Amino acid sequence: MQEIDQIKRCSDLWLERGDFILIAGGATAFRIHSDVLGQKSKVFHDLLNLHDVPRPDAEDMMDGCPVVHVTDNPDDFQTFLGFIFDGFE
């Protein structure tokens, strides 16, 4: 896995007011709004609302936001997030 400072930021899904960062395939970061993701995906809703999740360490933070790593292919994950945030275009 790459160091956080070497990970590519997806410009299409890097929301300056986003409060949550997903890193796909250890290569690409997406800064998004956790509320929107939670409303559109039950899996992420449940993940984001776990009360027993410990506060992230500094190494699990990027630009002041908590980071979650997913193993999905970055291109596939960008398509998935694009549907959630932009719909079918």
C-alpha positions in Angstrom: 0.0 0.0 0.0 1.3 3.5 -0.9 2.0 6.2 1.7 -1.0 8.6 2.0 1.0 11.5 0.5 1.7 9.5 -2.7 -1.9 8.5 -3.4 -3.6 10.1 -6.4 -6.6 12.3 -5.6 -9.6 11.8 -8.0 -10.3 15.4 -9.2 -13.9 14.5 -10.2 -14.7 13.1 -6.7 -12.5 15.3 -4.5 -15.1 17.5 -2.7 -13.4 20.3 -0.8 -16.2 20.1 1.9 -16.2 16.3 1.9 -15.8 14.8 5.4 -14.7 11.3 4.5 -12.0 9.8 2.3 -12.1 6.4 0.6 -8.9 5.0 -0.9 -9.5 2.4 -3.6 -6.9 -0.2 -4.5 -4.3 1.6 -2.4 -3.9 4.1 -5.3 -6.8 6.6 -5.6 -8.5 8.8 -3.0 -12.0 10.1 -3.1 -13.1 12.8 -0.7 -16.8 12.7 -0.4 -19.8 13.5 1.9 -20.5 10.7 4.3 -24.1 11.7 4.6 -24.8 11.4 0.9 -22.9 8.0 0.7 -24.8 6.8 3.7 -28.2 7.7 2.2 -27.5 6.0 -1.1 -25.8 2.8 0.3 -27.0 0.7 3.2 -23.5 -0.9 3.5 -21.8 2.5 3.9 -24.6 3.7 6.1 -24.0 0.9 8.5 -20.3 1.3 8.3 -20.5 5.0 9.0 -22.9 4.6 11.9 -21.0 2.0 13.9 -20.8 3.4 17.4 -18.0 1.1 18.5 -15.5 2.3 15.8 -12.4 3.8 17.5 -11.3 7.2 16.5 -8.8 7.0 13.7 -5.1 7.3 14.4 -3.2 10.1 12.6 -2.1 7.5 10.0 -5.8 6.9 9.2 -6.4 10.5 8.4 -5.9 12.6 5.3 -6.4 16.3 5.1 -8.2 16.2 8.5 -10.7 13.5 7.3 -10.9 9.9 8.4 -9.8 7.4 5.7 -11.2 4.0 4.8 -9.3 1.7 2.5 -11.3 -0.5 0.0 -9.7 -3.2 -2.2 -11.8 -2.3 -5.2 -10.2 -1.3 -8.5 -10.0 2.5 -8.5 -11.6 2.9 -11.9 -14.5 0.7 -10.9 -14.9 2.5 -7.6 -14.9 5.8 -9.4 -17.8 4.6 -11.6 -19.7 3.4 -8.5 -19.2 6.7 -6.7 -20.1 8.6 -9.8 -23.5 6.9 -9.9 -24.1 7.8 -6.3 -23.0 11.4 -6.5 -23.9 12.3 -10.1 -26.4 9.8 -11.1 -26.5 8.4 -14.7 -25.0 11.0 -17.0 
